[in-house]
Amino acid sequence: QVQLVESGGGLVQAGASLRLSCAASGRTFSSFTMGWFRQAPGKERELIAGIRWVDRSTVYADSVKGRFTIFGGNAKNTIDLQMNNLKVDDTGVYFCAAATALGGQYNKWGQGTQVTVSA
């Protein structure tokens, strides 16, 4: 059963902005961290941005630092990803994920939302 749902993807030109959203759906759960992953065509899935709920500290992949910002919502299990100055290499399927154990791996996943950036 899907417990995280992403939205906000689309087709944009390089330099444009998008804001992705993720919210819990279905059965409730507790998360310690949440993050956004990206799977580009022909590439492995990678962590783009993560947020720790206890203090809302964040981490970013080097490729998106200064361009993307992850936000934790007032409600738990809700996050956004503000993506600015999009590049063609940002193209991929973006997945929302959550880790339900302290220091544990991401084990809750959304279905993904497609982001396509054209030159």
N, C-alpha and C positions, 0 to 999 in steps of 0.2 A: 504494500500500500504506500502510495506517495505521501511523504510527510513534509516535504519542502517543495515549494512551487516558485519558479522564477518567471519574471516578466520584464519587458522593456527592450528586448532585443529588436534588431531591425537592420535595414540596409541604409548606410550613410556614406557620405564622401569623406575622404581623409580631411582631418582638421575639425570635423564635427564632434558633437558631444552626444552621449547617451547616458541614461540613468537606468540601471538594472535594479530590480527589487526582488526580494525573496521573503516569503512568509511561510510559517508552518501551516500545514494542512492535515486534517485528519487527527489521528491520535496524538496526544501531547507527549512531549519529552523534554528533558532538561539538557541544555548544551553548555559546555564550558567555553568552547571556541566555535566560531563560525567563519567560513571563508568562501571565497570565489575561486574557482578553478577554470582554466581555459584549455580546451583541446583544439588546437589548430589543425588544419588539414595535413595529414601525414606526420603529425607530431604527437608526442606523449602528452597526456594531461598534466598540467602543472598548476601549482598554487600561484595565484595572482595577488591576492590580498586576504589577510586574515585579521580577525578581531577577537580579543580576549574579553569575555563579559565582565570579569571581576573589576577591571579598571578601564575597560574599553581601549586598551593599548592595541596598536595595529602593527602589522608587518606587510611589506610589499615586495613583490618581485622587482629586481633592478630595472627591468624593461618598462615598468609602469610607474616608477617613482616620479613624483612631480606632476603626473597626468591623471592618475586614478586615485580616488579616495573612497575608503570603505566607511560606512556609517552603521552604527547599531541603533535600531529603533528603540522607542520607549518600551515597547513590548518585547519580551524575550522571543528568541527565534525569528527575529525580523531584522534583516539587514538590507542595505542598499549599496550599490557601487556606482559612484559618479565617475564617468569616463570622459575626459576632455582630450582635445587634440588627438583624436583617434588616428591611428596609422593602419596601413594595409596589413601589416603583420599582426595587428590585434584581431584579425578575423578568426573566428572559431566559434565553437559551442561553449557557452559559459554555464558552469554548473555551480549552484549553491550547495554548500555542505556544512555539516555540523559534527562536532565531536562531543559525545555524551559522557566521556570519562575524562577526569583530570589528567592532562598529559597524554591522552589517548589519541588514536588516529581518527580521522574523519570517518564516520560510519553511517551518517544519514545524508542522503543525496536527493537533489531535485532532478527533474527530467531534462534540464538544460534549455537554454534559449540561444538562438543563433544570432550572432553579430557578424555582419559582413561590411567591410570597409573597402570602398572602391577608390582607386586613384583619381 
